[in-house]
Amino acid sequence: MLYWEKHDHDKNRHSWYAVTFGHDLLGDLVLNRSWGSLGLRSRQHRKQPVGSVDELRTWLQIIGTEREAHGYTVVAVG
Protein backbone atom coordinates (compact mmCIF):
# COMPACT_ATOMS: atom_id res chain seq x y z
CA MET A 1 0.00 0.00 0.00
CA LEU A 2 1.07 3.55 -0.73
CA TYR A 3 -0.58 6.38 1.19
CA TRP A 4 -0.29 10.15 0.63
CA GLU A 5 -1.70 13.14 2.47
CA LYS A 6 -2.06 16.80 1.55
CA HIS A 7 -2.69 19.56 4.08
CA ASP A 8 -3.68 23.07 3.03
CA HIS A 9 -4.23 24.89 6.31
CA ASP A 10 -5.12 28.20 4.62
CA LYS A 11 -8.08 26.58 2.85
CA ASN A 12 -8.77 24.10 5.69
CA ARG A 13 -8.45 21.28 3.15
CA HIS A 14 -6.93 17.97 4.23
CA SER A 15 -6.92 15.16 1.68
CA TRP A 16 -5.63 11.61 1.40
CA TYR A 17 -4.90 9.23 -1.48
CA ALA A 18 -4.17 5.50 -1.19
CA VAL A 19 -3.09 2.84 -3.68
CA THR A 20 -3.23 -0.90 -3.08
CA PHE A 21 -2.75 -3.78 -5.47
CA GLY A 22 -3.42 -7.49 -5.53
CA HIS A 23 -5.34 -10.17 -7.37
CA ASP A 24 -9.09 -10.26 -7.89
CA LEU A 25 -11.24 -13.41 -7.64
CA LEU A 26 -10.23 -14.44 -11.15
CA GLY A 27 -6.53 -14.10 -10.36
CA ASP A 28 -6.05 -10.96 -12.44
CA LEU A 29 -3.71 -8.26 -11.12
CA VAL A 30 -5.67 -5.18 -10.05
CA LEU A 31 -4.62 -1.68 -8.95
CA ASN A 32 -7.01 -0.06 -6.44
CA ARG A 33 -7.07 3.72 -5.89
CA SER A 34 -8.99 5.46 -3.12
CA TRP A 35 -9.10 9.13 -2.15
CA GLY A 36 -11.05 11.54 -0.03
CA SER A 37 -10.97 14.19 2.68
CA LEU A 38 -9.55 13.48 6.11
CA GLY A 39 -12.26 13.38 8.73
CA LEU A 40 -15.10 12.69 6.28
CA ARG A 41 -16.70 9.34 5.53
CA SER A 42 -17.28 9.90 1.81
CA ARG A 43 -14.55 8.84 -0.56
CA GLN A 44 -13.92 7.90 -4.16
CA HIS A 45 -12.61 4.55 -5.34
CA ARG A 46 -11.41 3.14 -8.66
CA LYS A 47 -10.26 -0.37 -9.64
CA GLN A 48 -7.98 -0.75 -12.61
CA PRO A 49 -6.82 -4.05 -14.13
CA VAL A 50 -3.12 -4.24 -15.00
CA GLY A 51 -1.61 -6.76 -17.37
CA SER A 52 1.75 -7.38 -15.72
CA VAL A 53 4.01 -6.52 -12.81
CA ASP A 54 5.98 -4.19 -15.10
CA GLU A 55 2.78 -2.32 -16.00
CA LEU A 56 1.94 -2.11 -12.28
CA ARG A 57 5.35 -0.56 -11.55
CA THR A 58 4.84 1.97 -14.33
CA TRP A 59 1.41 2.96 -12.94
CA LEU A 60 2.80 3.31 -9.41
CA GLN A 61 5.52 5.65 -10.71
CA ILE A 62 2.98 7.71 -12.67
CA ILE A 63 0.61 7.97 -9.70
CA GLY A 64 3.46 8.93 -7.35
CA THR A 65 4.62 11.67 -9.71
CA GLU A 66 1.05 12.98 -10.07
CA ARG A 67 0.46 13.04 -6.31
CA GLU A 68 3.72 14.91 -5.65
CA ALA A 69 2.86 17.42 -8.41
CA HIS A 70 -0.44 18.09 -6.60
CA GLY A 71 1.32 18.71 -3.28
CA TYR A 72 0.82 15.32 -1.62
CA THR A 73 3.45 13.77 0.66
CA VAL A 74 4.01 10.03 1.13
CA VAL A 75 2.95 9.10 4.66
CA ALA A 76 3.09 5.29 4.55
CA VAL A 77 4.48 2.51 2.40
CA GLY A 78 3.71 -1.06 3.26
MDAnalysis code that builds the backbone (N, CA, C; Angstrom):
import MDAnalysis as mda
import numpy as np

u = mda.Universe.empty(234, n_residues=78, atom_resindex=np.repeat(np.arange(78), 3), trajectory=True)
u.add_TopologyAttr("name", ["N", "CA", "C"] * 78)
u.add_TopologyAttr("resid", np.arange(1, 79))
u.add_TopologyAttr("resname", ["MET", "LEU", "TYR", "TRP", "GLU", "LYS", "HIS", "ASP", "HIS", "ASP", "LYS", "ASN", "ARG", "HIS", "SER", "TRP", "TYR", "ALA", "VAL", "THR", "PHE", "GLY", "HIS", "ASP", "LEU", "LEU", "GLY", "ASP", "LEU", "VAL", "LEU", "ASN", "ARG", "SER", "TRP", "GLY", "SER", "LEU", "GLY", "LEU", "ARG", "SER", "ARG", "GLN", "HIS", "ARG", "LYS", "GLN", "PRO", "VAL", "GLY", "SER", "VAL", "ASP", "GLU", "LEU", "ARG", "THR", "TRP", "LEU", "GLN", "ILE", "ILE", "GLY", "THR", "GLU", "ARG", "GLU", "ALA", "HIS", "GLY", "TYR", "THR", "VAL", "VAL", "ALA", "VAL", "GLY"])
u.atoms.positions = np.array([
    [0.836, -1.182, 0.000],
    [0.000, 0.000, 0.000],
    [0.881, 1.245, 0.000],
    [0.457, 2.223, -0.751],
    [1.073, 3.546, -0.730],
    [0.010, 4.527, -0.266],
    [0.392, 5.454, 0.610],
    [-0.579, 6.382, 1.191],
    [0.020, 7.779, 1.235],
    [-0.709, 8.753, 0.665],
    [-0.286, 10.146, 0.632],
    [-1.296, 11.010, 1.376],
    [-0.817, 12.135, 1.883],
    [-1.702, 13.143, 2.466],
    [-1.296, 14.516, 1.957],
    [-2.287, 15.413, 1.928],
    [-2.058, 16.803, 1.546],
    [-2.797, 17.674, 2.548],
    [-2.089, 18.653, 3.098],
    [-2.689, 19.560, 4.076],
    [-2.535, 20.999, 3.593],
    [-3.661, 21.663, 3.385],
    [-3.677, 23.073, 3.026],
    [-4.409, 23.797, 4.150],
    [-3.643, 24.270, 5.126],
    [-4.233, 24.888, 6.314],
    [-4.951, 26.201, 5.994],
    [-4.471, 26.932, 4.991],
    [-5.120, 28.196, 4.625],
    [-6.548, 27.975, 4.116],
    [-6.755, 26.885, 3.391],
    [-8.083, 26.576, 2.852],
    [-8.827, 25.549, 3.711],
    [-8.200, 25.126, 4.803],
    [-8.772, 24.103, 5.687],
    [-9.144, 22.847, 4.888],
    [-8.244, 22.449, 4.001],
    [-8.450, 21.284, 3.146],
    [-7.386, 20.241, 3.483],
    [-7.830, 19.056, 3.852],
    [-6.930, 17.966, 4.233],
    [-7.381, 16.707, 3.491],
    [-6.553, 16.251, 2.576],
    [-6.923, 15.159, 1.683],
    [-5.977, 13.978, 1.824],
    [-6.457, 12.813, 1.408],
    [-5.634, 11.607, 1.400],
    [-5.834, 10.867, 0.080],
    [-4.867, 10.029, -0.252],
    [-4.903, 9.230, -1.475],
    [-4.175, 7.937, -1.173],
    [-4.774, 6.798, -1.479],
    [-4.165, 5.498, -1.187],
    [-4.209, 4.610, -2.422],
    [-3.166, 3.804, -2.586],
    [-3.094, 2.842, -3.678],
    [-2.746, 1.482, -3.083],
    [-3.537, 0.483, -3.438],
    [-3.234, -0.900, -3.082],
    [-3.275, -1.722, -4.363],
    [-2.712, -2.905, -4.303],
    [-2.754, -3.783, -5.468],
    [-2.790, -5.227, -5.001],
    [-3.307, -6.067, -5.844],
    [-3.424, -7.487, -5.530],
    [-4.151, -8.189, -6.663],
    [-4.631, -9.382, -6.373],
    [-5.343, -10.168, -7.373],
    [-6.833, -10.204, -7.049],
    [-7.649, -10.153, -8.095],
    [-9.095, -10.263, -7.890],
    [-9.481, -11.743, -7.815],
    [-10.764, -12.028, -7.775],
    [-11.241, -13.407, -7.641],
    [-10.874, -14.294, -8.828],
    [-10.624, -13.681, -9.970],
    [-10.233, -14.444, -11.153],
    [-8.722, -14.591, -11.280],
    [-7.979, -14.018, -10.340],
    [-6.526, -14.101, -10.364],
    [-5.851, -13.011, -11.162],
    [-6.624, -12.059, -11.667],
    [-6.046, -10.956, -12.438],
    [-5.466, -9.903, -11.499],
    [-4.355, -9.316, -11.904],
    [-3.708, -8.263, -11.124],
    [-4.516, -6.974, -11.242],
    [-4.815, -6.364, -10.086],
    [-5.671, -5.177, -10.052],
    [-5.017, -4.093, -9.200],
    [-5.091, -2.857, -9.672],
    [-4.625, -1.682, -8.947],
    [-5.855, -0.970, -8.400],
    [-5.881, -0.724, -7.096],
    [-7.013, -0.059, -6.445],
    [-6.578, 1.314, -5.966],
    [-7.338, 2.347, -6.341],
    [-7.070, 3.717, -5.895],
    [-8.247, 4.202, -5.062],
    [-7.952, 4.857, -3.959],
    [-8.985, 5.462, -3.116],
    [-8.516, 6.849, -2.721],
    [-9.461, 7.782, -2.574],
    [-9.103, 9.129, -2.149],
    [-10.295, 9.797, -1.497],
    [-9.984, 10.809, -0.699],
    [-11.049, 11.538, -0.029],
    [-10.488, 12.612, 0.873],
    [-11.352, 13.148, 1.726],
    [-10.969, 14.191, 2.675],
    [-10.810, 13.582, 4.056],
    [-9.756, 13.966, 4.747],
    [-9.548, 13.481, 6.106],
    [-10.697, 13.938, 6.994],
    [-11.195, 13.044, 7.808],
    [-12.260, 13.379, 8.735],
    [-13.663, 13.214, 8.178],
    [-13.786, 12.887, 6.889],
    [-15.101, 12.686, 6.282],
    [-15.252, 11.231, 5.850],
    [-16.461, 10.732, 5.884],
    [-16.703, 9.339, 5.526],
    [-16.721, 9.127, 4.017],
    [-17.158, 10.098, 3.254],
    [-17.275, 9.902, 1.812],
    [-15.895, 9.822, 1.180],
    [-15.805, 8.990, 0.149],
    [-14.546, 8.844, -0.563],
    [-14.827, 8.334, -1.964],
    [-13.845, 8.413, -2.801],
    [-13.923, 7.897, -4.165],
    [-13.042, 6.656, -4.259],
    [-13.369, 5.789, -5.200],
    [-12.611, 4.549, -5.342],
    [-12.624, 4.143, -6.816],
    [-11.503, 3.621, -7.288],
    [-11.415, 3.143, -8.661],
    [-10.557, 1.883, -8.702],
    [-11.043, 0.849, -9.393],
    [-10.264, -0.366, -9.636],
    [-9.794, -0.342, -11.080],
    [-8.546, -0.771, -11.273],
    [-7.978, -0.746, -12.614],
    [-7.206, -2.042, -12.847],
    [-7.597, -2.844, -13.836],
    [-6.825, -4.051, -14.133],
    [-5.478, -3.680, -14.753],
    [-4.448, -4.425, -14.397],
    [-3.124, -4.237, -14.999],
    [-2.669, -5.579, -15.561],
    [-1.966, -5.536, -16.662],
    [-1.610, -6.758, -17.365],
    [-0.383, -7.472, -16.860],
    [0.508, -6.761, -16.171],
    [1.755, -7.383, -15.723],
    [2.331, -6.602, -14.551],
    [3.329, -7.195, -13.917],
    [4.008, -6.519, -12.811],
    [4.736, -5.284, -13.325],
    [5.300, -5.362, -14.523],
    [5.975, -4.192, -15.101],
    [4.997, -3.044, -15.336],
    [3.797, -3.360, -15.808],
    [2.779, -2.321, -15.996],
    [2.366, -1.728, -14.650],
    [2.265, -2.577, -13.629],
    [1.936, -2.105, -12.280],
    [2.989, -1.122, -11.786],
    [4.265, -1.459, -11.963],
    [5.352, -0.558, -11.549],
    [5.254, 0.782, -12.265],
    [4.977, 0.734, -13.553],
    [4.840, 1.969, -14.328],
    [3.711, 2.824, -13.774],
    [2.542, 2.208, -13.494],
    [1.415, 2.956, -12.942],
    [1.742, 3.543, -11.580],
    [2.446, 2.792, -10.737],
    [2.805, 3.311, -9.414],
    [3.715, 4.527, -9.530],
    [4.647, 4.498, -10.486],
    [5.516, 5.654, -10.705],
    [4.718, 6.859, -11.204],
    [3.805, 6.624, -12.132],
    [2.975, 7.710, -12.668],
    [2.122, 8.328, -11.567],
    [1.473, 7.482, -10.783],
    [0.607, 7.972, -9.705],
    [1.423, 8.751, -8.679],
    [2.600, 8.235, -8.308],
    [3.458, 8.932, -7.347],
    [3.873, 10.305, -7.847],
    [4.237, 10.387, -9.111],
    [4.621, 11.666, -9.710],
    [3.441, 12.640, -9.724],
    [2.252, 12.134, -10.067],
    [1.053, 12.985, -10.071],
    [0.728, 13.504, -8.672],
    [0.790, 12.638, -7.688],
    [0.457, 13.040, -6.313],
    [1.429, 14.110, -5.828],
    [2.727, 13.921, -6.070],
    [3.717, 14.910, -5.651],
    [3.491, 16.241, -6.366],
    [3.122, 16.189, -7.646],
    [2.859, 17.417, -8.406],
    [1.661, 18.176, -7.841],
    [0.747, 17.462, -7.201],
    [-0.436, 18.087, -6.601],
    [-0.224, 18.424, -5.129],
    [1.016, 18.292, -4.647],
    [1.324, 18.711, -3.283],
    [1.155, 17.655, -2.209],
    [0.958, 16.400, -2.596],
    [0.816, 15.324, -1.616],
    [2.188, 14.844, -1.144],
    [2.238, 14.326, 0.073],
    [3.450, 13.770, 0.662],
    [3.192, 12.320, 1.038],
    [4.144, 11.439, 0.745],
    [4.009, 10.031, 1.131],
    [4.043, 9.934, 2.645],
    [3.047, 9.265, 3.210],
    [2.948, 9.095, 4.658],
    [3.260, 7.660, 5.049],
    [2.873, 6.696, 4.214],
    [3.085, 5.288, 4.551],
    [3.327, 4.467, 3.297],
    [4.216, 3.498, 3.430],
    [4.479, 2.506, 2.396],
    [4.481, 1.163, 3.100],
    [3.715, 0.240, 2.593],
    [3.711, -1.061, 3.263],
    [2.835, -2.062, 2.618],
])
